[in-house]
Amino acid sequence: MTEISNIRNLYFEEGKSITEIYRITGKDRKTIRTYIEKEDWNIAGEPLKSESTFTKLDPYKSEIDSWLTDDKKAKKKQRHTAMRVFNRLIEIYGDDFDCSYRTVAGYFSVKKKEIFNGEKGYIPLEHIAGEAQGDFGDADYYENGKKYSGKYLNLSFPHSNKGYFQLFKGENQECLFEGLLNIFEHIGGVPPKIWFDNTSTIVKRVLKNGGRDLTDDFLRFQTHYNFESVFCNPNAGHEKGNVEGKVGYHRRNMLVPVPRFNSLASFNVALLEKCEEDAMRKHYRKDSNIEELFSADRSALLPMPRTRLDVSKYRTVKTNKYGRFYLGNGLHEYSISPRYSGESVRVKITANEVIPLDDSLRDIVKHERLYGNHKQQSMKWLPYLKQLSRRPGALKYSGIYQLLPPIMNTYLERCDKAGIGQVLQMIATLTELSDFESAVKTVENALDYEVIDTDSLLNLHNRIHGDFVELPALKLSENVPVMAGLSTDMSIYDRKLKSSGVLV
């Protein structure tokens, strides 16, 4: 009622227009007009909303209820909003869905109150064009059917309320720098000032005088792109409240339901485009849409440097006798090649890849970077298979034999000593054609057919993993005559050939 009284005073006492009141209060114009024109303020005249009010939604209520029930299994910040429910119903039913957003929001509010608490409000702030705020959020996703508890970097521009974000498997310097670079390159410039938390990826320690002792890598990144970094007071994330809100907005509107995709890199490209589409909506407080306001932000951006900064990390590792090494506090094991066993090797580490390099700094193999506080292994078999194919006699004494899948060992044991090198070379070729798992599947089928020659391996692989169309059996119509005396006994042909003198 204090807000309502203030709006009515601005209109009736101070003579402000509805547009001026909208700019002062941020309230929707329709709401302001309702408060001004309303005459009956009896509480009894305002019946409480009940579920029965939303009868038009009856065909869709069970589906909405199931979404909200499933939300119990999702993270608190990755659940449906009324707008997301409304948009999903439109996506599913198209023109057949004829309920308004107000109806959906009303029903959603009733259901949500049964499970969730209301959200707190924050005081709006004015910001200089071009200034940005950065922060990470948490979100689950599936890549190639595998579930990840990921992180996503958000960069928001409070002046326009435009925001961008990029999804990663973790939250480290490589993810921070790669995410910022992807956004900088997408928008074609660098914010002159960016606000951050006191995260350990940037700040080594907060000094007594309020200064920050920054990590060398971040200082190098900041210097290269020439922006100023500003940091919130410890435990005061609300000081960059715009990006705090944007973290939640991106999750609710672009990461619900939990996304599923085949390529994280492709998904991140699509996310930037979604952020552009999202900017076509009205600003929540200003009398313009977000994209129009962002033109001022864009004009204030610093130019991109001519050279892209390599934000990878480089480490020198010592390999074990199998040519493998460990990262992630010894929990994550990666392979290189038996050729590099017991050697020091330079390794390039990005947000999503781990790449051992040879003496000329060329890639030896590429691994998907492992994340998580548990033991994991990434094995690239091709270098091992090539090495073994050159020295097949050392197979059982190399230590690599025990690392191979049991089905592969069973197959190799059936090969003769003279041909085992060629078989190993063929398995390496099949691995190059597709991947090691596909090669193992081919070997498994070869065991079923009891074939051990390389031609059979290649043909089986092409049949299993190639683009072959399986044709149905040919069915003859009833009017096609059956040939009398037709036999599948091939000895008949031998006798005919002998009688004619062709076959001796």
N, C-alpha and C positions, 0 to 999 in steps of 0.2 A: 504493500500500500504506500510505502514511502516513495518508491519509484513512480507509481501512478500519480501520486500527489505532485511530485516534482514535474512530471510531464504536463499535467493540467495547469500548473502555475506558469510554466514556460509559455504555454499557448494563450491562456486567458489573462494572465497578469502582465507578462512581459511582451506579448504580441509576437512571439516567435512563430515562424512557419513550420509546417511538418518536416520539410527538408532540413531546416536549421536544428530542429529538435533531434532529428535522426543523427545529424553530425555531432551533436553534443552528447547524446546518450548512447548511440549505437544501436538503439532499438529498431526493430523492423517498422517500416512506415505503416503497414496495415495494423500492427499492434498499437502504434501511436494514435492512429485515427479511431480505433476502437475505444481506447481510453478517453479520447476527447469527446466522442459522440455518445458514450454510454451515460444513461440517466438513472437507471435502476441499479442500486448497489446493494440490494437485499441479498444476504447470503443464502436465504431459503430459495431464491430464484435461480441458484446455480447447482443443479443436481450433480452428484458425483458420477464420474465416468465408470462404467462397468463393462465387463467383457461382452455383455449382450448388446452393447451399443454398436459393436463392429460386426454385425451380422453379414455384411457384404463380403467379409473376409472368410466366411465359413468354409468355402472350398479349399482355402490355402492354410488354414490355421494349423492343421496337423503337420504340414511341411515346415512352417515357421517354428512350431514347437520342437520339432526334431532338430532343427538347426541350433536352437538355443540349448537344447539338451546336450547336443554334441559339443557345444561351447564349454561345457563343464570339464571336458577332457583337454581343452586347449589352454594355453597360457592366458592369464587374466587380460593382458593387453592385446591379445590376438583373437578377440571375440567379435561377434556381429554388432553393428550399430543399426539403428532404425533405417538409415539411408542405405546401408549395405543390403539389408533384407529387402527393401523396396527395389533396389537395382537388380538383385538376383531374381526376384519374381518377374521383373520385366524381361530379363535375359532368357528366362525359361519359357514364359508364356506369351511374350510379345504382345500383340494387339488384343489377345484374349483376356489379358489382365487389365481390368477397368477400374481398379481401386486407386484412390488418391494417396499421395504420400502421407497426408494428415491421418487418414484411416489406419495405414500401416503403422505409423509412429504411435498412434494412440494405443493400439493393441499391443505393440512391442513394449511400450512403457509399462503396461499392466503386467505382462509376463516377466519383464526384466526385474521389476521390483520384488518378485517372488524369490529371486536368486541373488541379484547384485545390489550394491550400494550406489548411491548417487555420486557424481563427480564434483570435485571442488572447483571453484572458480578462481580466475587469476586477473589481476589488474592489467589492462592493456597499456603498452608503452609505445612512444614514438621513436622511430629509428631513422638514421641517416641512410640515404640511398646508397646501395653498393655494399653496405656492411652485412656480414654473414655470421651465422652461428652453426657450429658443428657438434654432433653428438651421435653416439651409437645406441641402437635399440636391439632387442632380442626377438627372434622370430624363427619358428620351425619351417622347414621346407623339405621337399623330396626331389632329389636329382637321380634320374635313372632308377627310380623305385627305392632308393636308399634314403632314409630319414636323417636329417641333420638338424642340430640345435644351433642355428646360425646367428650371425650378427649383421646389422645393416647400418651403414654410415649415412647419416642425414646431414644435408647442408641446406639451411633455410635463409631466406632474405627477409627480415622482419618488415622492411619498408613496404614491400609489395605482398608479403605473405606467400611468396612462391618458394617451393622446396623441391629438392632432388634427393634421391637416395640410391645406394648400391648395396647389394647383398653379398655377404662373404661367409666363409665357414668359421671364421674366428675374428678376434679383435686384437690386432697387433700393428706394428708400424707399417708393414708392407700393405695390409688392408687399408689403413688410414690413408697412406700416400696414394695408393692405386685408386681408391675411391675418389679422393679429391681430384686427382689428375683426370679421371674419366669425366667428372662433372665440369672441371675447368675447360677441357677440350670441347665438351658438348656445348657449353654456353659461349665459348670463344673469348674467354678472359678470366682474370683472377680478382676476387674481391680484395679491396685494399686493406680491409680489416676483418679478422675472423675471431670469434669468441670460442673458447674451449673450456672443458673441465680440466682439472689438474690430474689427468690420467698419466700413468707411468710410461706410456708410449711417447709422451711429449715432455713431461716434467719429472726431473730426477728428484727435486725437493723444493719445497716452498721456503723461501728465506725469511728471516725474522723481520726484515724491513718491508715485507710484502712482495719482494721480487721473486723471480722463478729461475732456478737453475735448470736449463733445458738440455735435452739430449742432443748429442752432436748431429745425429741423423736428422732430427727435426730442424735444427738450426741451418743445416745445409739445404734442406727442402725449402724452408722459409726464405732464405737468402736467394736461392735460385729463382723463386717465383715472386720475390719482392713484396710480400704482404706483411702486414703487422699482426701479431698474435696478441690477444687479450685473454686473460684468465679470470674465471669466477673466483670469489672467495671460497675457501674450503667449506664443503658441505652447504653450498649455496647455489645449487643448480638452477634455482628459480630465476637467477640473474640473467640467464639466457632462456627465458620462458618460451620464446617463440619456437625454438627448435625442440624444446621439451614437448610442446604441444604437437609439433610436426611429426615427431617420432610416433606418437600415438595415432595421428591422422593417417600417416602412411600405412601403418600396420592394419588399421581397421578397414581402410578403403582399397588397399592394393595387395594385402597379404592375407585376406580372408575370402574364401576358405584357404587353408594351408596350401600354398602353391606347389604344383608338380610340373617338372620340366626335365628335358634331357641334357641341356647345356646351361650351366650357370652364366657363362660369358654372354650367350645369346639372350638369356633372360634379363641380364643387367642392361643390355642395349635397349630392350623393349621397355624396361622400367623408366628409362630417361624419356622415352616417347610418351609413356603414360603420364609422367609428370607435366609434360607440355600440354597434353589434353586437359589435365586437371586445372591448369592455370586459366582456362577460359571461363571459369565460374566467377561470380561476384565476390568481391572482397567482403569479409564478414563485418567490416565497420565502415570502410570508405566507399564513396559513391562512384566506384569504377570496378572493372573486373581486374583480376590479378595480373593477367598478361599485360594490360595497358599500364599498370603501375610498375611492372618489372622493367619497362623501357627506361625508367630513371635509374634503376639498379644497373642495367646493362651499360648505360652511358658512363657510369662511374667505375666500371671494371678496368683493371690494369691490363695492358697488352700481354699476351703470352710470349715467353722468351723464344728465341729462334731454335734453341736446342731443347729437346725433351730430356728431363732428368731421369736417369736410370735409378729407380727406387728399389731395386733388388738388393738383397743382402748377399755378401760373399763370405764363405767360410772355408777354411782348410780342414779336412777331416782325415783321419787315419782309418783305412779299411782293414777288415779282418782277413783271415786266410781264404775266405770264400768271396772276397771282393765286395763286401757289403759294409755299410757304415750306419751310424745311429745319430739321430737328432731328437729334439723334444725331451731333453733330460734322460736320454737313453731308452725312451719308450718306443720311438718310431724308427724302424729299420728299413733301409733302402738298399737296393742292389745296384752294382755298376757292371762288373765283368770279372771273370777269373783272371783276366790279364792284369787287372789292377789290384790283385790281392796283396795285402801288407804294404800298401803305398800311401803316400799323402796325396790327396786329390782336392782340387778346387771345386766348390759346389756353389751354384747360383740358386738363391732362394727367393721366390716371389710369393705373393698372397696365395696363389693356387698351385704352384709347381715347385718341385725340387729337381735341379738339373745338374748332374755331375759334368765337368768340363775336362777336355784333354789338355795337353800342353800348349796347344794352339788356341785354347779357349773356345773350342767347338763342342757342341752338345754330344755327349756319349749316349745317354738315354734321357728320357723325360718321365718324371713321376708326378702323379697327382699328390699334392701336399697333404699329409696326414694331420688331423687335429684330434685332440682329446687326451685326457690323462689316463690312458690305458695302453697296453702293449698292442702295437699294430705292425704290419709288414707290407711293404710294396715291393713286388718282385717283377723285374723285367727279364724274361727268359731268353730273349733273342741272342744277346752276346754270349751267354753260357752255351746255348745250343750250337752256335757257330764254332766256338772254341772246341767243344767236344767232338764235333763232326770232323775237325782236323786231326784230333788225337783220340779216336774212339777206343783204343786199347786202354786208355787211362780212365775210362768212364767209372768203373767200380772203385777206383782208388782215389778219385778226386774229391770226395766228400759231397759233390754235387748230386751224385746218384741218390743219396738218402733224401735230398731235398725235392726230388721229382715226385709227382703224384704217383701213387701205387699202380694205377692202371697203365701209366707210361713205362714204369719199370717192368711190369709183366709183359708188355709188348716187346720191349727191347731184349728181354731174355729169350724170346722166341726167334729173334733175328740171328742169322749166322754171322760169324766174326768178320767175314770178308765184306758183307754188305751193310754192316751196322753204321758205318760212316756215312754212306749214301742215305740211309734211312734218317739219321740225325739231321743231315743237310736238308732233306725233304721236310721234316718237321719244322726246321727253322724257316724254310720257305713258306710253309702254311701259316706259321706265326706272323710272318711279314704280310702275307695276303690278308689276314684278318686279325687274329690275336691268339695268345697261347691257349686260352680256354677253348676256342674253336678247334685248335689243333688237337687238344686232348680229346674232344668229342669225336673227332675223326678217327683217332687211334682206337677209341672205345668201340666204334663201329667196325673197324678193321679186325679187331679181335673177334667180334661176332661172326664176321664172314671168313675168319681164319686166313687172311691174306697179309703178307709181310713185305711185298714188293712196293717200290716207290710209285709206280704207275697206278696201282690200286689205291694207294693213299691219296694221290692227287685227284683221281676220279671220284672217290668217296667224298673228299672235301668239297669238290665242286658241286656234287649232287646235294650234300647236306646244307652247305652254306651259300651256294650259288643261286642265281635268279632263274631257277627251272620251274616250269609249270607242270604240275602233276596231272596228266590227262586221265580221265575216267576210262574204264574198260569199254571196249567197243561192243555194243549190243546189236546183233543182226536181227533184222525184221523177220517175221514168220514166212514171208514169201521167198526168202533166199534159200535155194536148195542146199542140202547137206551132201557133201561129196562122199560117195560110198567107198569104203576101203581105205579112208584116210588114216595114216598111222604116224606116230612120232618116233617110231623105231628107225634110227638113222642107219642101221646096218643094211636096210633095204637098198639105200643109195649106194653103199659100198658094193653090194652084189651086182647091181646094175652097171657100175663103173668097171668092175672086173670083167664082166661078160662082154663089155664093149672094148676091152683091151686098154682102157685109159689108166686103170689102177692095177698095178702088178701085185 
